[in-house]
Amino acid sequence: MSDSFHAWAATEASGKLQSFDYSPGELGSEQVELRVESCGICHSDLSMIDNEWGQSTYPLVAGHEVVGIVEAAGDHVKGVTVGDRVGLGWFAGSCMSCHSCLSGHHNLCQNSEQTIVGRHGGFADRVRCHWSWAILIPEGVDPAKAGPLFCGGITVFGPIAHYGVKPTDRVGVVGIGGLGHLALQFLDHWGCHVTAFTSTDSKADEARAFGADAVVNSRDDAGMKSIAGSLDFILVTANVPLDWEAYLGALRPDGRLHFVGAVLEPIPVQAFSLIGQRKSISGSPLGSPATVADMLEFCGRHGIAPKTEHFAFDQINDALDHLRAGKARYRVVLS
């Protein structure tokens, strides 16, 4: 167990990350300490570094797509032991006593501890979390690529599992980026007919390679009209305002428009767009530890992995600039 952690921290909103050492204090009885092997970079890290959500405090150590080795464990840790290779995502703890936790929905705990909110995350040589959120990485999952599964992966896998998407369903994915390219793979292996929505024609071939059966340019009015009333479920991974009425129009009766992308502007829709054919709009945060474990097993079984680009930790500012510029294809990993 280390008395001092070495990290990379933002000291002000939108600032360059700088070398930063801090003392983590005493290890909690239900905590584990991970030696970080790699850490993905997510747009949520950028949002926290830039204080887009108004909840950042500085110095801020981001990083919540961690793969590491358990190096120390508190006296009351269960399920993992020193030497295990595990992953850590957005959540680093939950109360374990509320109705949500006791129902197995730890990701909905109102007293959850978030890995990079009010605490220091995985852009470091060490990081800590509650044992329940340190998820074992199974055989068949490449640890070097696994980090993004703990945020981007579970963010899109969670609603597929929770809302009972069926292999016979026709599903749309809006935005073929860090989240969307994983959603296409999950849904393809789930057995669905998958439509990819993208505003970038150059991504069409890659979308098909990831598992899309059809590709629609979201800026093509004729293309959007051609799929009206045809989809059971649409998963929105984009974080920008779009013509939401057009996407509702693409749904069948009882269809669902589901948001996992952090669209910061209100989503204006007409009530009658929902009422007439019993359509729904919803959103979700990541997934519970059990759902994360299910996702990892599914990935190992079907050979699903993010497409990644790799940078050394001391290239972290270059990696962040690469992501800011929209050049990532499709997830960036520090190692």
C-alpha positions in Angstrom: 0.0 0.0 0.0 1.4 3.4 -1.1 1.5 6.4 1.2 1.6 8.8 -1.8 -0.1 8.6 -5.2 1.4 10.2 -8.3 -1.2 11.6 -10.6 -1.9 14.1 -13.4 -4.2 16.9 -12.3 -6.0 19.9 -13.8 -5.6 22.9 -11.5 -8.1 25.1 -13.3 -11.0 24.7 -15.7 -9.8 23.7 -19.2 -6.2 23.8 -18.0 -3.3 21.5 -19.0 -2.8 18.6 -16.7 0.2 18.8 -14.4 2.2 16.3 -12.3 0.5 16.0 -8.9 1.3 14.0 -5.8 -1.2 13.5 -3.0 -1.7 11.3 0.1 -4.8 9.1 -0.1 -5.0 8.7 3.7 -5.9 5.4 5.5 -7.3 2.6 3.4 -11.0 2.0 4.3 -12.0 -1.4 5.6 -14.1 -2.1 2.5 -11.7 -0.4 0.0 -9.2 -1.8 -2.4 -6.2 0.0 -3.8 -5.4 -0.6 -7.4 -2.1 -0.2 -9.2 -3.2 1.4 -12.5 -2.0 -0.4 -15.6 -4.1 1.6 -18.0 -6.9 4.2 -18.1 -9.2 5.2 -20.9 -10.1 8.8 -21.6 -13.8 9.6 -22.0 -15.6 12.8 -23.0 -16.9 12.8 -19.4 -13.3 13.4 -18.3 -13.1 16.4 -20.6 -16.4 17.7 -19.2 -15.1 17.4 -15.7 -11.7 19.0 -16.5 -13.5 21.9 -18.2 -16.2 22.1 -15.5 -19.0 21.8 -18.1 -21.3 20.3 -15.5 -20.5 22.8 -12.7 -19.4 20.2 -10.2 -15.6 20.1 -10.6 -13.2 21.0 -7.8 -9.5 21.6 -8.4 -7.0 20.1 -8.4 -8.9 17.5 -10.3 -7.6 14.0 -11.2 -9.9 12.6 -13.8 -9.9 9.1 -15.3 -12.7 6.5 -14.7 -11.9 3.7 -17.2 -9.3 2.0 -15.1 -7.7 -1.4 -15.4 -5.3 -2.3 -12.6 -4.0 -4.9 -10.1 -5.4 -5.0 -6.6 -2.4 -4.2 -4.4 -4.0 -3.8 -1.0 -7.4 -4.7 0.5 -9.2 -3.6 3.6 -10.2 -6.1 6.3 -13.8 -6.4 5.1 -13.2 -6.6 1.4 -15.1 -9.4 -0.4 -15.1 -10.9 -3.9 -11.6 -9.7 -4.9 -8.1 -10.4 -3.5 -4.6 -8.9 -3.8 -3.2 -9.8 -7.2 -6.5 -9.8 -9.1 -6.8 -7.8 -12.3 -9.9 -5.6 -12.1 -11.6 -2.7 -13.8 -13.1 0.4 -12.3 -15.6 2.8 -14.0 -17.6 5.9 -13.2 -18.7 4.6 -9.7 -16.3 4.0 -6.9 -18.8 3.2 -4.2 -22.5 3.0 -3.2 -24.1 2.9 0.2 -25.1 -0.8 0.1 -28.1 -0.1 2.3 -30.7 1.9 0.3 -33.6 0.3 -1.7 -31.7 0.8 -5.0 -28.6 -1.0 -3.7 -30.6 -3.8 -2.0 -32.5 -4.3 -5.3 -29.3 -4.7 -7.2 -29.4 -1.3 -8.8 -26.3 0.2 -7.2 -25.9 2.5 -10.1 -29.0 4.3 -9.0 -27.9 4.8 -5.4 -28.5 8.4 -4.4 -25.4 8.3 -2.1 -23.1 6.8 -4.7 -19.4 7.8 -4.8 -18.3 8.8 -8.3 -14.7 8.1 -9.2 -13.8 11.6 -10.4 -16.4 13.8 -8.5 -15.1 15.1 -5.2 -12.3 12.6 -5.2 -9.3 11.6 -7.3 -9.5 9.2 -10.2 -7.4 7.0 -12.4 -5.1 9.4 -14.2 -2.6 8.2 -11.6 -0.4 5.3 -10.6 -2.9 4.3 -7.9 -6.6 4.6 -7.3 -9.0 3.4 -4.6 -12.6 2.2 -4.6 -15.1 0.1 -2.7 -14.6 -3.6 -3.4 -18.0 -4.0 -5.1 -17.0 -1.7 -8.0 -13.7 -3.5 -8.6 -14.9 -5.9 -11.3 -12.8 -8.9 -12.2 -11.7 -9.0 -15.8 -12.5 -12.5 -17.2 -10.6 -14.6 -19.7 -11.2 -13.6 -23.2 -11.2 -9.9 -22.5 -8.0 -8.1 -23.5 -6.9 -6.0 -20.5 -5.1 -3.5 -22.7 -8.4 -2.6 -24.4 -10.8 -3.3 -21.5 -10.7 0.2 -19.8 -13.3 1.8 -22.1 -15.8 -1.0 -21.4 -16.1 0.2 -17.8 -17.7 3.5 -19.0 -18.5 3.6 -22.7 -19.3 -0.1 -22.9 -21.5 -0.4 -19.9 -23.3 2.8 -20.7 -24.7 1.3 -23.9 -24.9 -2.3 -22.7 -27.0 -1.4 -19.6 -30.1 -0.2 -21.4 -30.0 -3.1 -23.9 -30.2 -5.5 -20.9 -32.5 -3.4 -18.7 -35.2 -2.7 -21.2 -35.3 -6.2 -22.6 -34.2 -5.5 -26.1 -35.0 -8.7 -28.1 -33.0 -10.4 -30.8 -36.0 -9.9 -33.1 -36.0 -6.1 -32.5 -34.9 -3.5 -35.0 -32.7 -1.0 -33.2 -31.1 2.3 -34.1 -27.9 3.8 -32.8 -27.5 7.6 -33.0 -23.8 8.7 -33.2 -21.1 6.3 -34.2 -18.3 7.4 -31.9 -16.8 6.1 -28.7 -20.1 4.8 -27.4 -21.9 4.1 -30.6 -19.2 1.8 -32.1 -19.6 -0.4 -29.0 -23.4 -0.3 -29.2 -23.3 -1.6 -32.8 -21.2 -4.6 -31.7 -23.4 -5.4 -28.7 -26.6 -5.2 -30.7 -25.2 -7.2 -33.7 -24.2 -10.1 -31.4 -27.5 -9.7 -29.5 -29.1 -10.7 -32.8 -30.9 -7.4 -33.6 -31.2 -5.7 -37.0 -29.2 -2.6 -36.4 -29.4 0.8 -38.1 -26.6 3.3 -37.6 -27.4 7.0 -37.7 -24.4 9.2 -38.5 -23.9 12.7 -40.0 -20.5 11.6 -41.3 -20.7 9.6 -44.5 -17.0 8.5 -44.1 -18.0 6.4 -41.1 -20.6 4.3 -43.0 -18.2 1.5 -43.9 -16.8 1.3 -40.4 -20.3 1.3 -39.0 -21.1 -1.7 -41.1 -17.9 -3.4 -40.0 -18.9 -2.9 -36.4 -22.3 -4.6 -37.1 -24.7 -2.2 -38.6 -27.1 -3.7 -41.1 -28.1 -0.3 -42.5 -26.6 3.2 -42.3 -28.7 6.4 -42.5 -27.3 9.9 -42.8 -29.1 11.8 -40.1 -29.0 15.0 -42.2 -30.8 13.3 -45.1 -34.5 14.1 -44.8 -35.5 11.5 -47.4 -33.4 8.8 -45.6 -35.0 9.6 -42.3 -38.5 9.5 -43.8 -37.7 6.1 -45.4 -37.4 4.4 -42.0 -40.5 6.1 -40.4 -42.3 3.7 -38.0 -39.7 0.9 -38.4 -37.6 0.8 -35.2 -38.4 -0.7 -31.8 -35.6 1.0 -29.9 -33.3 3.9 -30.6 -30.2 4.5 -28.5 -28.8 8.0 -28.5 -25.1 8.2 -27.8 -24.6 11.7 -29.3 -24.3 14.7 -27.0 -25.6 17.4 -29.3 -29.2 18.6 -30.1 -30.9 16.8 -33.0 -34.3 16.7 -34.6 -35.8 14.5 -31.9 -39.3 14.5 -33.4 -37.8 12.9 -36.5 -36.3 10.1 -34.4 -39.6 9.6 -32.5 -41.2 9.3 -36.0 -38.8 6.5 -36.8 -40.2 4.4 -33.9 -42.9 1.7 -34.1 -45.8 1.7 -31.6 -44.4 1.1 -28.1 -41.0 2.2 -29.3 -38.4 3.8 -27.0 -36.0 6.7 -27.6 -33.3 6.2 -25.0 -30.6 8.7 -24.1 -27.1 7.9 -22.8 -25.4 10.8 -24.4 -25.2 13.9 -22.2 -27.2 16.3 -24.3 -27.0 19.6 -22.3 -30.0 21.3 -23.9 -33.6 20.5 -23.3 -35.2 17.9 -25.4 -38.4 19.4 -26.9 -41.1 17.0 -28.1 -44.8 17.2 -28.5 -46.9 15.1 -26.1 -48.9 13.7 -28.9 -45.7 12.3 -30.5 -45.7 10.0 -27.5 -49.3 9.5 -26.7 -50.7 8.3 -30.0 -48.6 5.2 -30.3 -47.5 4.8 -26.7 -43.9 5.8 -27.3 -41.4 6.5 -24.5 -38.3 8.7 -23.8 -35.9 7.6 -21.2 -32.3 7.8 -20.0 -29.9 5.8 -17.9 -26.5 6.0 -16.0 -24.0 3.1 -16.7 -24.9 -0.1 -14.9 -24.7 -2.1 -11.6 -21.7 -4.2 -10.8 -23.6 -7.3 -11.8 -24.5 -5.8 -15.2 -20.9 -4.8 -15.7 -19.8 -8.4 -15.0 -22.5 -9.7 -17.5 -21.2 -7.3 -20.1 -17.6 -8.5 -19.7 -18.7 -12.1 -20.0 -20.7 -11.2 -23.2 -17.6 -9.4 -24.6 -15.4 -12.4 -23.9 -17.9 -14.8 -25.4 -18.3 -12.8 -28.6 -14.9 -11.2 -29.0 -16.2 -7.7 -28.5 -13.7 -4.9 -27.9 -13.4 -1.2 -28.3 -11.3 0.1 -31.2 -8.5 1.9 -29.3 -5.6 4.3 -29.7 -2.9 4.2 -27.1 -0.8 7.0 -25.5 1.8 6.8 -22.7 0.7 8.5 -19.4 3.3 11.3 -19.9 1.6 12.1 -23.2 -1.7 12.7 -21.4 -2.1 16.3 -22.7 -1.5 15.2 -26.2 -4.1 12.5 -25.8 -6.6 14.9 -24.4 -6.0 17.3 -27.3 -6.5 14.4 -29.7 -9.9 13.7 -28.2 -10.9 17.3 -28.1 -10.1 17.6 -31.8 -12.6 14.8 -32.6 -9.8 12.6 -34.0 -10.2 9.6 -31.7 -11.1 6.4 -33.5 -12.8 5.4 -31.3 -11.5 5.3 -27.7 -8.2 6.7 -26.3 -6.3 4.7 -23.7 -3.3 5.7 -21.5 -0.9 3.0 -20.5 
